[in-house]
Amino acid sequence: MLNLILLQAAQTGQNAAGGGWQFWIMMILIFVVFYFFMIRPQQKRQKELENKRNNMKKGDKVVTAGGIYGNIKEVQEKAFLIEVSKDVVIKVDKGSIYACADDVQPTATTENK
């Protein structure tokens, strides 16, 4: 019985010593998978959104992150002046512009059902 316990302890010691490099390979593989399936696509979407924001001009219909629809009245360095109603103009940071209103699909409401 004692021989069996000592034999298992010796095998466990050998596996632990040889398993160190396997652990690092698995960690690297997990990071690579996370990068290609999560981080890289998010960076790509963020870059596309930034390009859209930089290419917006006066008269474009936009939607803010808060859900406000409007037309761009003026483009400033870090903000847009958006007309949300006749003679109602608000100043909105460029980072809070979600998309062009033409790109946004209307959602179904309970009235349509």
C-alpha positions as CSV (number, residue, x, y, z in Angstrom):
1,M,0.0,0.0,0.0
2,L,2.8,2.4,0.9
3,N,4.5,1.5,-2.4
4,L,1.4,2.5,-4.3
5,I,1.2,5.9,-2.6
6,L,4.9,6.6,-3.3
7,L,4.5,5.5,-6.9
8,Q,1.6,7.9,-7.4
9,A,3.4,10.8,-5.7
10,A,6.4,10.2,-8.0
11,Q,4.2,10.2,-11.1
12,T,2.4,13.4,-10.0
13,G,5.8,15.1,-9.5
14,Q,6.9,14.2,-13.0
15,N,3.6,15.4,-14.5
16,A,3.7,18.7,-12.6
17,A,7.3,19.3,-13.9
18,G,6.4,18.5,-17.5
19,G,3.0,20.2,-17.3
20,G,4.5,23.7,-16.9
21,W,5.1,24.4,-20.6
22,Q,1.7,22.8,-21.4
23,F,0.0,25.3,-19.1
24,W,1.7,28.3,-20.9
25,I,0.8,26.9,-24.3
26,M,-2.8,26.6,-23.3
27,M,-2.8,30.2,-21.9
28,I,-1.3,31.5,-25.1
29,L,-3.9,29.6,-27.2
30,I,-6.7,31.0,-25.1
31,F,-5.4,34.5,-25.5
32,V,-5.1,34.1,-29.3
33,V,-8.7,32.8,-29.5
34,F,-10.0,35.7,-27.4
35,Y,-8.1,38.2,-29.6
36,F,-9.4,36.9,-32.9
37,F,-13.0,36.3,-31.8
38,M,-13.6,39.2,-29.4
39,I,-11.0,41.9,-29.3
40,R,-10.1,42.3,-33.0
41,P,-13.8,42.4,-34.3
42,Q,-14.6,45.0,-31.7
43,Q,-11.7,47.2,-32.7
44,K,-12.8,46.9,-36.3
45,R,-16.4,48.0,-35.5
46,Q,-15.1,50.9,-33.4
47,K,-12.8,52.0,-36.3
48,E,-15.7,51.9,-38.8
49,L,-18.0,53.9,-36.4
50,E,-15.2,56.5,-36.0
51,N,-14.9,56.8,-39.7
52,K,-18.6,57.3,-40.1
53,R,-18.6,60.0,-37.5
54,N,-15.7,61.8,-39.2
55,N,-17.5,61.7,-42.6
56,M,-20.8,63.1,-41.4
57,K,-21.8,66.4,-42.8
58,K,-24.4,69.1,-42.5
59,G,-27.9,67.7,-43.3
60,D,-27.2,64.1,-42.4
61,K,-29.9,62.3,-40.3
62,V,-28.4,60.8,-37.1
63,V,-29.3,59.0,-34.0
64,T,-27.6,59.6,-30.6
65,A,-26.8,57.0,-28.1
66,G,-29.8,58.2,-26.1
67,G,-32.1,57.6,-28.9
68,I,-32.6,61.1,-30.1
69,Y,-33.2,61.5,-33.9
70,G,-32.2,64.7,-35.7
71,N,-30.5,66.4,-38.6
72,I,-27.0,67.8,-38.3
73,K,-27.1,71.5,-38.5
74,E,-23.4,72.2,-37.9
75,V,-20.2,70.2,-37.6
76,Q,-17.7,71.3,-34.9
77,E,-14.4,69.9,-33.9
78,K,-15.6,67.7,-31.1
79,A,-19.4,68.1,-31.3
80,F,-22.4,68.3,-33.6
81,L,-25.3,70.8,-33.5
82,I,-28.4,68.7,-34.2
83,E,-31.8,70.0,-35.0
84,V,-34.3,67.7,-33.3
85,S,-37.4,69.8,-34.1
86,K,-38.2,73.1,-35.8
87,D,-36.0,75.7,-34.1
88,V,-34.8,73.2,-31.5
89,V,-31.0,72.7,-31.8
90,I,-29.0,70.7,-29.3
91,K,-25.2,70.3,-29.0
92,V,-24.1,66.7,-28.9
93,D,-20.6,65.2,-28.4
94,K,-19.4,63.3,-31.5
95,G,-18.8,60.2,-29.4
96,S,-22.5,60.0,-28.5
97,I,-23.6,59.7,-32.2
98,Y,-24.7,56.2,-32.7
99,A,-25.3,56.0,-36.4
100,C,-26.9,57.6,-39.4
101,A,-30.7,57.4,-39.1
102,D,-30.8,55.7,-42.5
103,D,-28.7,52.8,-41.1
104,V,-31.0,52.2,-38.2
105,Q,-33.9,49.8,-38.7
106,P,-37.1,50.7,-36.8
107,T,-38.0,48.2,-34.1
108,A,-41.4,46.5,-33.9
109,T,-43.8,48.1,-31.4
110,T,-46.8,46.6,-29.7
111,E,-49.1,48.7,-32.0
112,N,-47.8,46.9,-35.1
113,K,-48.7,43.4,-33.7
